[in-house]
Amino acid sequence: MSPLRPIPRPTFEVRRSRSKDLPELIRVSMGAFRGTTTEDRWTRYYTKNPHLSWQRIWVAERGGLLLGTASLLDLRMRIDGRLFPVDGVAAVAVDMTARRQGVADALVRQSLVDARERGTPASFLYAFRPSYYRRFGYAPVEMGHMLHVRPRDLPDSTEREKVRRYRDDDLPAVERCYHAASAGATGALERSPMWWSVRVLREGQDRVVFQAPGRGAIEGYVLGMLAEQVSLGKRVFRVQELVATTRRARRGLIGWLAALADEYATIEVSLPPDASWLPYLRDPHYPPGRSHHQQEPAGLVGWGCMGRITHWERALAARAGRGVRGSVVLHARDPLVRENDGAWTVRFGGGTRAASVRAGSGGRGSPVLRGDMDVWTQVWLGAVSAHHAWQFGFLEGDERAARLLESAWFGPAPFWGTLNEF
């Protein structure tokens, strides 16, 4: 975790919002995110959002004037397939006249205090500048493959004949596909009806579903759109979400993308690193440049969602050990949330039940690991192997403990994707 700057003496008050703050909230938000959305959208964001209440919006105020605001979304997210309540830090905005006065710092710190007091195990956000949130213990937990590929280089399949256009009455089946596909995942959000209607099914989308023969069940879908209006044959199709619950659906939907070659020059898609399409391409193709490492570039590595453990004891207790047996002592360093600081003994019982956790170093013989909370967040979420972090020196202590945690926690690769962004 990067060293923190000294906390300046605040010249403003940080408090929970009230409904009468709405005009000022809209003013500050419109100014901070100018040109990206409308006043009507901000009004609905603050008043019609089922994941947000006035008590969960924090504001900084001086002399009756709002200087900044931050929203804490109530979300439920899958971690290794199980749903947990988490915070989504969003709409952090500071008035243009209040920049560099510690306003955003105070709001982010308050969000950590809020999460800790409510017992929320972790907080997540999308950073305007990752290095800024690194200072508060946030770390990258979504690191995907952003693939740019010619349609003709994707593996084709006759299963694409079962792909058809989406109809409005397909929504319940599409929702079921999403729930089934995310059952063993990390990162997938539990979507409210609002999330589906406003954030997932967007204007201008192309939507298709894979419908199985016989009983005709929908087994997958693709949501995407034209990235920009250019001439035929130069267009980019941006896949926003591809979900498949069967192997044939996955082959059929990728085959459908391969069949778009007459209209599109490129398919753009973000994928979790443990589910990349790269091994199955006929040819890599990435026009901007050549590689000097005897490897052909085919896209980019993406840095998406950032996360931070806010209640270490509850976070530890939430994770099962995938059949692992044994105990480890984990020392956490957390200069911002002091209750997380110190040693915790975690005991895995060999089944699917959550681990037992207690403060202190426990009995003799348990291997010990020490590290900063940003690294522990990555390891706890399965984004980074404990042994990998140990090899690089980001965790210190006994290699046996790193091996045990790798078996208990590593993977599946956390992945939110475009339509779970907040």
N, C-alpha and C positions, 0 to 999 in steps of 0.2 A: 504494500500500500504506500503511495507517495506521501512524503511529509506534508502535514497540513500547515497552512498559513495561520498565524495568530488570529483569533477571532476578534474582529473590530467591535468596539462598543457600539451596539445598535442605536441608531437615532430614529427608530421606527418600531411599531408594535406588530407582532405576528399573532394573528388570531384566526379563528374559524370564520367562515363567511356566513352571511345572512342573505335572505332573498332580496333585500333592498340593495345589495351590492351589485345586482345584475348589470345595470348600465355601465358601472365602472369595470366590472370583469370583462365585458364585451369590448370596452374601449382599450384596455390594456392588451387583451388577446389579439384584437385586430391590428394594433400597432406592432406587436412583437412578431406576428405571423402575416404581415401585410402581403396582399396579393395572392394568398394561397386559399382563402375561403371567404365566406360572406358573413354579414351580421346575422342573417337568419340562421345559418349553420351554427354559429356560436350560441345563439339564443337556445336552439334545440339541444346543443351539447350540454349546456348548464341546467336546463329545465326539464328535459325529456329523457335523460340518460338513465337507464335502470341500474347502471353500475356506479352512479355518482349521486351524492346527496350534499346539501349545504354544509353539513358537519364534516364532510370529507374534502372540502375545498378550503385551502389555507390561503390567507392574504397577508401581505405586508402593507401597513398603513402608516401615514404620517400626516398629522393635521387634517384628518378627514379625507385625505387623498390616497387612493390605492396606488402603490408603487409596483406591486407584483403579485403573482398568484401561482399556485400549483394545485393540481387535482390528483387525488388518490383514488383510483378506480378499485372497486371491490370485484375481484376476479377469482375464478376457480380454474386451476391449471393442472394438467396431468404431469406427474413426475413418476417415471417408470410405470406408467399406466394408471396410477392412482390419483384421484382428484384431491387437491389441497387448496385452501384459501390463500391467496397471495395479493399483494398490492401492485397496482400498475401506476407508476408515477407518470403523469402526462400533463400536457398544456402548461408547462413551466414557462411563465412569461414575465418579463420585467419591462416597465415603462421606459421609453427612450431617455427620459430625463433622470432616471434613477440607476443607470448602469454604473458598474464598478463601485457600488456602495455596500456590497455585502447582502443585497436583497435575495438573490438566488441562493446564496450560501445558507442564509437563515431559513429559507423555505425548504431546502433539501434536508438540512439538519432536523427541522421540525417533522418532516415526513418520516425520518428514522425513529424519532421519539414516539410518534403516533403509532407506527407499526409495532414497536416494542411493547408499548402499553396495552395494545389490543392482543398481543400474543401471536401476531402474524409471523410465520416463519421466514418469509423472504419477500423481497421487493424487486420489481423489474421495470425497465424503462428502455426507451430508444433515445440515444444521446445526440444532441446537436454537435457536441464535440466530446468524444470518448475520454480524452485526457482530463477534462473537467470533472467528470463523474468518477474517474479513477481516484481522485482525492478523497472521495467519500466512501471508498471501499467497494465500489461497483467494478465488476469484471466482465469481459465478454464471455457469454455462455452459448451464443448461437454463432457458429462458424461454418457456413455452408459453402457449397460449390455453386457458383453462378456460371452456368453453362451457356455458351453461345455456339450454336451448331446449325449447319445447313440441314434442312429437312431430309434431304436425300441421304445424309449420313446417319440418320436414326434407323434402328432396326425395324423393318417392315413386318407386317403380319396380316394374314387373312382374317384375323379376329376383328380387324377394323370395320369389317362389314356389319358388325353388330353395334356400331356407334351411330347414334341418331341425335337430332337436335333436342335440346331441353324444352320441356313444356312446363307451364306454371304448376300443374298438378304433380310434377316430379319432385317438388321441394321436400315432402316428408321422406321420400326414399333417398334423396341426396343427403339429408340430415342423418339418416340412419347409416349411410356409407361413411360419413365423416366420423360418427361416434364409433363405428366398428374399427375403422382404420387407425384411430387414435387410442384404442384400448390399451396398447402396450407402449405408447409413445411418451416422450417428455417434451413439454412446450405447448402442446395443443390446448387451447382454451375451451372451456365449456361455453358455448355460444347461446346467448339469449335470442328471443325472436327479433329484437331490435338489431342485434349483431348480424343476423342473417339478412334482414331486409335492407339495412342501411350500409353495412360495411362489407358484406360478402357479395350480394347480388347487386352489382354496380351498373350504372347506365353505360351503354355502349359495349357491354361484354358479348363475347361469343361463348355460348354454353352448349356442351354436348354431354350425353350420358352413354354409358355402355350398358346395353340391355341384353341379358342372357337369353339364349334360345329356350324353348319349352315353357317353363313357368314364367319367364319374362321378367325376372327380378333385376332391378338396376344394381350393378355391381361396381360402379365407378363413374367418375365424371371429370371433365376439364372445364375450368373457367379461365378465360383469357381475353386479350384484346389486342388490336392493332396498336403498336407502340407510338407511331407517328404517321401522319398522312404523307406518304411518298408514292412514287410511281410503282406500278405493278412489277414484281420481280425484285424490288429492292426493299420490300417491307419487312418489318420485324414483328413477329407474333410473340407477345409477352404472356407466358403461362403464369397466371396468378395462383392457381391451385390445381393440382392433379391428384386425385384420390382414387385408389383402387382397393377393393376388398378381396379380389381373387387374382391369380396369376394371369388368367386369360384376359381379364379386364385391363390389367396393366399393359400387356402386350398389345391389346386392341387399341387402347388410347394413345400409346406411343406410336403405333402404326398409323393412326389417324393423323397425328402431327407430321409423320413422314410424308403423308399424302398431300400436304399443303405446299409442296415444292413449286407448283406453278404460280402461286400468288406470293409466297414469302421467301425471302432470301435467307432468313435467319429465324430460328426458334430460340427464345431467351427464357431460361428457367432457373430458379433457385432451388437447390436440393440439399438435403442433409448429407454430410460427408460419408455416412455409412449406408447411403442409398443412392449413390451417384450413378448416372448413366454412362459415365466416361468409358468403362471397360467394354461397352457394347457398341460403340460408334464404329462405322465403317472407316471414317477418316476424321481426324481432328481438323478444325478449320476456325481460325481466329485471325481475321485480316490485319489488325493493327500492327503486328510485328512478329519477329522470329525469336526463338529461344536460343540461348547460348549454353544450355545444359543438356544437349542431346535429347531434349523432350519438346514435343510440339505443343504450343499453348492452345488451349481449347476454351478458355474462359478465365474467370477470376475466383479468388477466394473471398467470400463475403463475411463481414463482421456485422451482425445484426443486433439482437436483443442483449442487453447487459443485465446482470443480476447481482443481488447482495443479500446475504443472510442477515436477518434482523433480529431473530430470536434463536440463538444457537441450540439451546436445549431442545426446543420444540422441533427444530429442523432435524436434529439428530434422531429424535424419537420417531419422526415421521418415516424414516427410511428403513425398509426391511433389508435383510442381508442376502437374499437369493440363495438360501440354503447354507450360507457360510456359518461356521461355528468358530467362536473365539472372541477375545476381547482386545481392545486397543485403548490407549490413553491418548487423547487428542488435546494438544495445547493450542489455544487460539489467541492471537493478538489482535485486539480491536480497540483502537484509541478513541473511536467515536461512540460506540455502544459498550460502555464499560462492563455491563452485566454479562457480556459474551466473553470477556477476557478470562483466561485461566484454563485449568485442566478439567477435562470431562472423560469419564470412563464409559465406553460404549461396548455392550456385550451382545453379540449375535448368537441366537439360540439354535440356528440350523434349520428353522422352518421359514414360513412366509410371513410370520408375524413381525411387527416392528421391533427394533432393537430396544433393549433396556438401557437407560442413560442415567448417570448420576454425577454430580459434581465431585471433583477430586481425582486423584491419581489411582485410586483403587488399591488392590493388593499387589504384591510383588509378582514379577514375571510377565506382566502385560507389556507388549512393545509400545513404544512412545513415538509420536510424531508431533512436530511443532510447525506452525505456519501462520501467515497473515490471513485475515478473514476473506480477502478477495480470492486467494488461492483455494481456501477451504470451500468457498461458494462454488467454484468451478468443479472441484472434486466431488463435493456432495451432490451436485446436480448431474453428474455423469458426463460433463463436458470435457474433462481432462482426467486422464488416468492418474491415480495417486502415485503409482510407480514412475510414471513419466515426470510428474512434478518433483518427485524425490531425486530422480536422475539429474534434473536440471538445477537442483539445489533450492527449489522454492519451498519444499518441505524438508525439514531436518529431523533426523532421528533414525529409527530402526527400519531397515528395508523390509523386515517381516510384516510390520504394520502396513507399509505401503502396498505390499502384495495382497494382504488380506482385504484392504479397502478397495483395491482394484477389482477383486472378485465380487465384492459386495455391491459396489456402486457404479462402476464404469459403464457408460452407455445406457440405453440407446442415445445417440447424439441428439442433444436438445435442438428442437427446430420448431419455430413458430410459423414461418412463412408469411407471405405478403398479406393474406387476408386475416391474420391474427394480430397484425400490428395495431398499436393503440397510441 
